[in-house]
Amino acid sequence: MLAVEPGKTGPLLRSIGARLPTPKAILVVSPHWETQTPRVGNLARQRVIHDFGGFPRELYELDYPAAGSPELAERVAVLLRDAGLHAQTDDGWGLDHGAWVPLRYLYPQADIPVVQLSLQAHQPPAYHYRIGQLLAPLAKEGILLVGSGSFTHNLRELRRSDPDSDSAPHTIEFLQWFLTQMQAGNLEALLDYRHAAPHSVRTHPTDEHLLTLFFAMGAADDWTQLVHLDSGSTYHSLRMDAFAFGVQSSILADLPAAA
């Protein structure tokens, strides 16, 4: 519903897109394309996937007519294959809502080529951190690497009738633990968040929506240089905090929701 209910997150994403240097292309990992081994979308022209059901009709009418980049897709696949991974390009997907919804706010003109990389949800955080590390050279070539997910994602606890209700206390505790470990540079604890963080299983009954955070951390030139962008909670227990990692993250530090 973020696509039609921007709340605080939509304007925040728009501000981020306006502040960042314009990328040559975008590589996005979403929790909604899960495969056993890495797949890289290589369409020349993207297609939007409305991969959900039972929502208002207006959502199914939204589009994001961005170009793809077969060249970037092949470059991503080669970087992963060179590290011993069985990575392949794939023309059978497109952009699912984990990709096109935030991109509609970040770059509403859809004038930047986009490539989507699949997620291996059966793999641990350390694997996704490593994927980010392998693809980090792309950032030096002007590619924006985006991990799209949800900082908390227990849909059973949402108060759908009250989108502006106060944050659930357990989600705040979960967030504060992450911020403390990030500020301490404690990568080992973060990668073991499932056992170490309070309320980890409650906030993520399955953790595919958080694995993309570790991809983004790994892709940064220095993940310990970070900006946390707090957009609060929606429906009581759904948090969509944003993080910028790396030496250039400081250009976002004075945004209203930064910490």
Secondary structure, DSSP 8 states (H G I E B T S, - for coil): -TTT--TTHHHHHHHHHHHS---SEEEEEEEEEE-SS-EEE--SB--B-----SS-HHHHT-----B--HHHHHHHHHHHHHTT---EEESS--B-HHHHHHHHHHSTT--S-EEEEEE-TTS-HHHHHHHHHHHGGGGGGTEEEEE---SS--GGG--TT-TT----HHHHHHHHHHHHHHHTT-HHHHHTHHHHSTTHHHH-SS-HHHHHHHHHHHHSS-TTSEEEE---EETTTEE--EEEESGGGGGGTTSTTB-
